[in-house]
Amino acid sequence: MDLIIYALSLSAAVFLALGLVLTTFGLRTLSPLVGATFSVPTSFVMFAVLAPVTIDFAALDWRAVGIFAAAGVFYPAVVSLLNFVSNRAIGPNLTGGLGNLSPIFAIGLAILLLGEVPSIPQWIGVLAVCGGMLLLAIDRSRRDPTAKLAVLALPLIGAFFRGAVQPVVKLGMIFWPSAFAAALIAYLMSSFVVWGARWASGQKLPPNAGAGIAWFMAIGLANGTALVLMYLALGKGEVAQVAPLIATYPLITIGLNWLIHRDRSLGPRGMIGSVVCVIGVVVVILG
């Protein structure tokens, strides 16, 4: 069972990283908000198509629906917008690195809501993961001195929402243990949020937007896959097991960024941070 949890969590991290790296392509022609109005509904359509074969509606529980819907207002909608804006301003590596205090928020709420208290080795591993991510973020921020403090706060806020949603959704799955239902409802609510924000802002589709739309639809598929993998992992394991492994996605982002964008700007602090993060993950798994 543990191997399945770890495989699902790490797979979610891979798809999160892929969505972050692909965002650079989409932002060449579309604004973050307009892009989100294509990426988020694409994920919803994917889950709606799969719903007849993935969701047992006979087991529907309205308490779970309410919890999933409340979570969906913030994640993925708000987190996606924060990541898109941050990505445009400071790039995917720094956005990913700064966004990884999410395990602390996730585990803290899991203790309050679910009574899941991590073991001492797990706490050590979580702190090591967060410390490694912080070193990665510091390395990137020193190499990007033009980044403003307000922009650096965006991925941190995103980390709070991403972390907070994990134990909340796990609470909902007590009443309706369906990761696909949680993802479907979350993306339905998030679609309303991003389209409402676009309507309120008056942003329109620019000319020659076809390529940007295609990229953001691909991003939506990647992010949607990441979300359901994360929810599947949460359905099988504790937040303390899942959150730190998903928090390794900045490491994967760096690798994909190097592969796709040829970004080789990782410095000594980043190297040390990567090693510390990997050690932390190993401690979480063994703990």
N, C-alpha and C positions, 0 to 999 in steps of 0.2 A: 504493500500500500504506500509506504513512504517513497519508494522509487517513482511511483505514478505521480505523487504530489510534486516531487522535485522536477520530474520531466514536464509536467503541465506548467509549473511556475517558470521554469527556464524558457520554455517555448513561448510563454506569454511575454517574457522579457525580450526575446528575439523579435517578435512582431511589433512590440512597442518601439524598439530601436529602429526597425525598418520603416515604420510610419514616420518617425522623427526625421530620418535621413531623407526620405522621399519628399518631405515637406518643402525642402529647399527648391525642388523643381517646380512645385505648384505655386510657390510664392513669387515666381518670376513674372507671372501674368495676373494673378488674383490676389486680392487683399486677404488677410487672415479671416475676417468675418465672412466674406463672400465664399472663400474656400471651404469654411466650416459648413456652409449651407449645402454643400455638395458631399463632403466627406461623411458627415454624421447621418444624413438620410440614406446614403448608400449602405451603411452598416445596418440601418433599420430594415431596408428592403431585403438585405441578405438574410436577416433573422426571420423576417416575415415569410419569406419563401421556404425557409427550413422549418418553420413552426409546426406544420402538420405532422412531421416525422420526428421532431425533437422535443415537443412539449406535450405533457399529459394535462390537458385542460380540465379533465375530470377531477384532478387533485387541486385545482385552483383554490387559493385561500386569499380573501380580500385583504387580510392584514399584511400578507406578503406583497400583494400588489401595491398597497399604499407605501410600504417601505421601499420597494424597488423604484417606484415613481419618484419618491422624495430624493433618493440617491441619484436618479437619472437627471434631475435638474442641475446637479453640480458636476457629475461625471457620467459621460465624457464631455458634455457641452462646455462647461466653464473651463475645465482643464485643457481641452483641445484649443480653445481660443487663447488661453494664456500661453500655451506652448507654441502656437503659430506666431503670435506677436513676438515672443521671446526669441524664437528661431530666426525670424527676420532680422532682429536687432543684434543678436550675439552669436547666432549659429547653433547647430544641433549639439555639438560636444558640450559647450558650456550650459546650454539649456538642460541637457540630460544630467550633467554633474550636479548642478545646483538644485535639481528637483528631487534629490534622493534622500531627503530626511523623512520621506513617507513612512518607512518602517516604524519610526518612533511614534508618529501619530497613530498609525494603524494598531500597533501593539498596545499603546496607552488606552485607546478606546476599547480594544478587545478585552482588556482587564476589567474595565468599567461595565461594559455591556454583556460580555459573555463569560466572565470569570476565568478567562484563559491566561494563566500566569506562566510566563516563560521560565525555563530552568536557567540557572546561573550561566552555564556554557552558552545557551542561546542568547542571553543578554550580552555576553561578551562578543559573540559573533555579530549580533545586530550593531553594536557600537563600533566594531571593527569595519563593518560594511559602510556605515555612515561616515566614519573617519576617513576611510579610503576615498569615498565619493567627495568628501570635503576637500581632500588634497587634490583630487582631479579638478574640482571647481576652481580652487585657488590657482592651480597651474594655468588653467585656461584664462582666468580673469587677469592674471599678470601679463599674459600674452595678448590680451584685448583691453588695453587701458582706456579705450574710448567708451567702454560699456558704463552706462550711468547706473547709479545705485537703485533708482526706481525700476529700471529694466531688470536688474538682477533679482529684485523682489518677486517678479512675476512667476518664475519657475518654483520659487519657494512656496508661494501661495498655492500653486498647482499641486505641489507635494502634499500640502495639508489636506486638500480635498481628495486627492487620490488615496492617501492613507486613511482618511476618515471614512471613506465610502466602504472600504473592505470589511470592517467588522459590522457595519450597518447592514450591508447586503447579506453577510453571513447570518445575521439575526433574522432577516427575512426568509432565508432558506430553511430556517427551523420550521416555519409554517408551510412553505412550499419549496421543497428541495429540487429546484430546477434552475440550473445555471443559464439555460437558453431562455427561459421565461424572464429571468432577471435582466439578461442582456437586451431582449426584445423591448421590454417596458422601459428600460433605461434609455435606449436609443430613440424610442418614441417621444419621451419627454424631452430629451436633448434636441431632437429635431424641432420641436415647438420652440424651444429656447433660442436656438441659433437663427431660425427664420424670423422669430419675433424681434430679435435684436437687429437683424438686417433690415426688416421693415421699418423699425423705429429710427434707424440711422439713415435710411434713404439710400444706402449704397446700391449701385446698379452694376450689372454685368458689363465689363469693358469689351471693346471690340477684340476680335481674334482670341477669344477666351477658351477655345476648344481644348488646347493642350493643357491648360491649367485645370479645367474641369476633369479631364481624364486623369491627371495626376492626383487630384484630390479624391476622386472616386477610388483610385488604387490605395490611397492613404486610408480611406474609410474601411476598405476591406481588411487592411493590415491591422488597424486599430480595433475593429470589431472582433477579429479573430483573437487578438490579444486579450480583449475584455472577457470573452467567453471562456478562454483558457484559464484566466485568473479566477473566474467564478467557479469553474469546475474544480480547480485546485482548492479553493476555499471550502467547497462542499465536501471535500475529502479530508482536509487537514486543518490544523490550527493556523490562525493569523501569523503567529510567531514563526511558523515554518515557511509560509508562503511569501509574506511581505519582504523579507530580506533577499530572497532569491529573485523576485521581480525587480527589486531595487538594483540589481546588477545590470540593468539595461543600458546605463551609460557606457559600461565597458564594451558592450556589443555595439553601441552607437559609434564608439571610436573606431572599432574594427570595420564596420560597414562604411563609415565616413571615409576611412582610408581607402577602402576598396572601390567605392563609388565616386567619391569626390577627390580622391588622391590627397587627402589632408594628412600631412605627416608632422603636425605641430605639437605632438605630445612631448612635454619636457620632463626633467628629472622628478619633479614633484608628482607629476602625473603617473610616471612609471612606479614610484613608490606607492602611490594611492591605489594603483591597479593591483599590486601585489598584496597590500593590506586587505583590499576588498575580497580578493580570492580566498585569502586565509580566513576571513570572517565567514564567508559562505561555507567553507569546509567545516568550521566550528559549529555553525548552525545545523548543518546536516548531521554531524556526529553527536551534537547535543540532544 
